[in-house]
Amino acid sequence: MQKNNYYIKTNRIFNHVREYGWIATVLIAIGGLWEPKLGLAVLLVMAGLIITSFFNGRYWCGNICFHGSLFDKIILPISRNKEIPGFFKSKPFIIGFFIFFMANFTRKIIAVFQYWGTYDILDRIGALFSNTYLMVLIIGGALAIFLNPRTWCQFCPMGTMQKLSHSLGKKLGVTKKTEKKVTISDKDRCINCGKCAKVCPFQLEPYKEFSDDNHLDNIDCIKCSTCVANCPLKILSIEKEAA
């Protein structure tokens, strides 16, 4: 168990989407209560994360995700920033929650499509997605405040979908040409200070995991550049694998 003050709160925002994406989360989750069609935007989000992960792993989580923006931009300053319990990272819990979520979501989709052809079908579909966004806002937000900003992300169904999409891209050999990974320029220069682990939103330990070709191959790396920005020796970058 790590000490309570082991993990460091530091800037995780390196683009405008991450800076302001949280507004979309609030708009869809809260605004959807009055204008359900706002929830239809989630279809574009799902398509985007599945496509990007096929080529570049969980890039969406660390650079585009609207909930991630909320967790890192708005909630991080008030979060307890504790160690994420291993239970939430365990495969049985992740798989079990994914099955539960998808089964429940499919049941609701089937119920909604009974109204296909009616004047309010788009409102019904949108409400389904906006209510789901609201659920993540409430549960994910609570976990972010009382545990760690990225607790929800450990078992997020969309994160699991990204890993499945990435695995397919990797199996087909696509990621070999397209994926960027955290890369260390020279492992011999690393002083094992652990700063990369202390600032990692997912609490990975890059300095312990670099492969023989100097890449971080962990499927849960969200390529957010936080470790790159905080490395005291500036020997980290995000690069494609050498051809």
C-alpha positions as CSV (number, residue, x, y, z in Angstrom):
1,M,0.0,0.0,0.0
2,Q,1.4,3.4,-1.0
3,K,1.5,6.3,1.4
4,N,-1.4,8.7,1.2
5,N,0.8,11.5,0.0
6,Y,2.6,9.4,-2.6
7,Y,0.5,10.6,-5.6
8,I,1.0,14.1,-6.7
9,K,-1.6,16.5,-8.0
10,T,-0.3,18.2,-11.1
11,N,-1.5,19.7,-14.4
12,R,-3.0,17.0,-16.7
13,I,-4.4,19.4,-19.3
14,F,-2.4,19.7,-22.5
15,N,-5.0,20.6,-25.1
16,H,-8.2,22.7,-25.5
17,V,-10.5,19.7,-25.5
18,R,-9.2,18.5,-22.2
19,E,-9.5,22.1,-20.9
20,Y,-13.2,22.6,-21.8
21,G,-14.5,19.1,-22.5
22,W,-16.1,18.9,-19.1
23,I,-18.7,21.5,-20.2
24,A,-20.0,18.9,-22.7
25,T,-20.4,16.4,-19.9
26,V,-22.5,18.8,-17.8
27,L,-24.5,19.9,-20.9
28,I,-25.4,16.4,-21.9
29,A,-26.0,14.9,-18.4
30,I,-27.9,17.9,-16.9
31,G,-29.2,19.6,-20.0
32,G,-30.5,16.2,-21.3
33,L,-33.1,16.3,-18.5
34,W,-34.8,19.2,-20.4
35,E,-33.6,18.5,-23.9
36,P,-33.2,14.7,-24.3
37,K,-31.9,15.0,-27.9
38,L,-28.6,16.2,-26.4
39,G,-27.9,12.6,-25.5
40,L,-27.7,11.7,-29.2
41,A,-24.2,13.3,-29.1
42,V,-23.0,10.3,-27.1
43,L,-23.4,8.2,-30.3
44,L,-20.6,10.3,-31.8
45,V,-18.5,9.9,-28.7
46,M,-18.9,6.1,-28.8
47,A,-17.9,6.0,-32.5
48,G,-15.0,8.3,-31.9
49,L,-13.5,6.3,-29.0
50,I,-13.9,3.0,-30.8
51,I,-12.2,4.2,-33.9
52,T,-9.3,6.0,-32.2
53,S,-8.6,3.0,-29.9
54,F,-8.4,0.7,-32.9
55,F,-5.4,2.7,-34.1
56,N,-4.0,4.2,-31.0
57,G,-5.1,2.5,-27.8
58,R,-6.8,4.5,-25.0
59,Y,-5.8,7.8,-26.5
60,W,-9.3,9.0,-26.2
61,C,-9.3,8.6,-22.4
62,G,-6.3,10.8,-21.9
63,N,-6.9,13.5,-24.6
64,I,-10.6,13.8,-25.5
65,C,-12.9,12.1,-23.0
66,F,-15.4,14.7,-21.6
67,H,-15.7,12.9,-18.3
68,G,-11.9,12.6,-18.1
69,S,-11.8,16.4,-18.5
70,L,-14.3,16.8,-15.7
71,F,-12.3,14.5,-13.4
72,D,-8.9,16.0,-14.2
73,K,-9.8,19.7,-14.6
74,I,-12.6,20.3,-12.1
75,I,-12.4,17.5,-9.5
76,L,-8.7,16.9,-9.2
77,P,-8.1,20.0,-7.1
78,I,-10.7,18.8,-4.5
79,S,-10.0,15.1,-4.8
80,R,-8.5,13.1,-1.9
81,N,-6.2,11.6,-4.6
82,K,-5.8,8.3,-2.8
83,E,-4.5,5.1,-4.2
84,I,-7.1,3.4,-6.4
85,P,-8.2,0.2,-4.8
86,G,-7.0,-2.9,-6.6
87,F,-10.5,-4.2,-6.6
88,F,-11.6,-1.7,-9.2
89,K,-8.7,-2.7,-11.4
90,S,-9.2,-6.5,-11.2
91,K,-10.2,-8.4,-14.3
92,P,-13.2,-10.1,-12.6
93,F,-14.7,-6.8,-11.6
94,I,-14.0,-5.1,-14.9
95,I,-15.5,-8.0,-16.9
96,G,-18.4,-8.4,-14.5
97,F,-19.3,-4.7,-14.6
98,F,-19.0,-4.6,-18.4
99,I,-21.4,-7.5,-18.7
100,F,-23.8,-6.0,-16.2
101,F,-23.7,-2.6,-17.9
102,M,-24.1,-3.9,-21.4
103,A,-26.9,-6.2,-20.5
104,N,-28.8,-3.4,-18.7
105,F,-28.2,-1.0,-21.5
106,T,-29.3,-3.5,-24.2
107,R,-32.5,-4.2,-22.2
108,K,-33.2,-0.4,-22.2
109,I,-32.4,-0.1,-25.9
110,I,-34.9,-2.9,-26.8
111,A,-37.5,-1.2,-24.6
112,V,-37.0,2.1,-26.4
113,F,-37.1,0.7,-29.9
114,Q,-40.6,-0.5,-29.2
115,Y,-41.5,3.1,-29.9
116,W,-39.8,3.1,-33.3
117,G,-41.7,5.3,-35.8
118,T,-43.3,7.5,-33.1
119,Y,-42.8,11.2,-33.0
120,D,-40.7,11.1,-29.9
121,I,-38.4,8.2,-30.7
122,L,-35.3,10.5,-30.9
123,D,-36.1,12.0,-27.5
124,R,-36.4,8.5,-26.0
125,I,-33.1,7.4,-27.4
126,G,-31.4,10.6,-26.4
127,A,-32.8,10.4,-22.9
128,L,-31.3,6.9,-22.6
129,F,-27.8,8.2,-23.4
130,S,-28.1,11.4,-21.4
131,N,-29.3,9.5,-18.3
132,T,-26.3,7.2,-18.7
133,Y,-24.0,10.2,-18.8
134,L,-25.7,11.6,-15.7
135,M,-25.1,8.2,-13.9
136,V,-21.4,8.4,-14.7
137,L,-21.3,12.1,-13.6
138,I,-22.8,11.1,-10.2
139,I,-21.0,7.8,-9.5
140,G,-17.8,8.7,-11.3
141,G,-17.8,12.2,-9.6
142,A,-18.3,10.7,-6.2
143,L,-15.4,8.2,-6.7
144,A,-13.3,11.0,-8.0
145,I,-13.8,13.2,-5.0
146,F,-13.5,10.6,-2.2
147,L,-10.9,8.2,-3.8
148,N,-9.1,9.3,-7.0
149,P,-10.2,11.3,-10.1
150,R,-9.7,8.3,-12.4
151,T,-11.2,5.6,-10.3
152,W,-14.3,5.2,-12.6
153,C,-12.0,4.9,-15.6
154,Q,-10.5,1.7,-14.3
155,F,-13.8,-0.2,-15.0
156,C,-15.5,2.3,-17.4
157,P,-17.4,0.2,-20.0
158,M,-16.3,2.6,-22.7
159,G,-12.7,2.0,-21.6
160,T,-13.2,-1.7,-21.8
161,M,-14.6,-1.2,-25.4
162,Q,-11.5,0.7,-26.2
163,K,-9.3,-2.1,-25.0
164,L,-11.3,-4.6,-27.1
165,S,-11.0,-2.4,-30.2
166,H,-7.3,-1.8,-29.6
167,S,-6.7,-5.6,-29.2
168,L,-8.4,-6.1,-32.6
169,G,-6.2,-3.4,-34.2
170,K,-3.2,-5.0,-32.6
171,K,-4.1,-8.5,-33.8
172,L,-4.6,-7.2,-37.3
173,G,-1.2,-5.5,-37.2
174,V,-2.7,-2.0,-37.6
175,T,-1.3,-0.5,-34.4
176,K,2.2,-1.3,-35.3
177,K,2.1,1.5,-37.8
178,T,-0.2,3.9,-36.0
179,E,0.1,3.6,-32.2
180,K,2.1,6.1,-30.2
181,K,3.5,5.1,-26.8
182,V,5.3,6.7,-23.9
183,T,8.9,6.2,-24.9
184,I,12.1,6.6,-22.9
185,S,15.1,7.9,-24.8
186,D,17.6,6.1,-22.7
187,K,16.8,3.7,-19.9
188,D,20.3,3.9,-18.4
189,R,19.7,7.6,-17.7
190,C,16.5,6.9,-15.6
191,I,17.2,7.6,-11.9
192,N,14.1,5.6,-10.8
193,C,12.7,8.6,-8.9
194,G,9.2,7.3,-9.6
195,K,7.9,10.8,-10.6
196,C,6.2,9.3,-13.6
197,A,4.3,6.9,-11.4
198,K,3.4,9.6,-8.8
199,V,1.7,11.8,-11.4
200,C,0.1,9.1,-13.6
201,P,-3.7,9.5,-13.6
202,F,-4.1,5.8,-13.8
203,Q,-1.3,5.1,-11.3
204,L,0.8,3.1,-13.7
205,E,4.5,2.8,-13.0
206,P,6.2,3.5,-16.4
207,Y,9.8,3.5,-15.0
208,K,9.3,-0.1,-14.0
209,E,7.6,-1.3,-17.2
210,F,9.6,-0.1,-20.2
211,S,10.1,-2.8,-22.8
212,D,13.4,-3.7,-24.4
213,D,12.6,-1.3,-27.2
214,N,12.0,1.5,-24.7
215,H,8.2,1.7,-25.0
216,L,5.5,1.5,-22.4
217,D,3.3,-1.3,-23.7
218,N,0.7,-1.2,-20.9
219,I,-2.8,-1.3,-22.5
220,D,-4.1,1.0,-19.8
221,C,-1.8,3.9,-20.7
222,I,-4.0,6.8,-21.8
223,K,-1.1,8.7,-23.5
224,C,-2.0,11.9,-21.7
225,S,1.6,13.2,-21.6
226,T,1.5,13.9,-17.8
227,C,4.5,11.7,-17.2
228,V,6.3,13.3,-20.2
229,A,5.7,16.8,-18.8
230,N,6.9,15.8,-15.3
231,C,10.0,13.7,-16.0
232,P,12.8,15.7,-14.2
233,L,15.4,14.5,-16.8
234,K,13.1,15.1,-19.8
235,I,13.8,11.7,-21.3
236,L,10.2,10.7,-21.9
237,S,8.2,11.4,-25.1
238,I,5.2,9.9,-26.9
239,E,6.4,8.3,-30.1
240,K,5.5,5.6,-32.7
241,E,7.5,2.4,-32.6
242,A,10.6,2.5,-34.8
243,A,10.0,0.9,-38.2
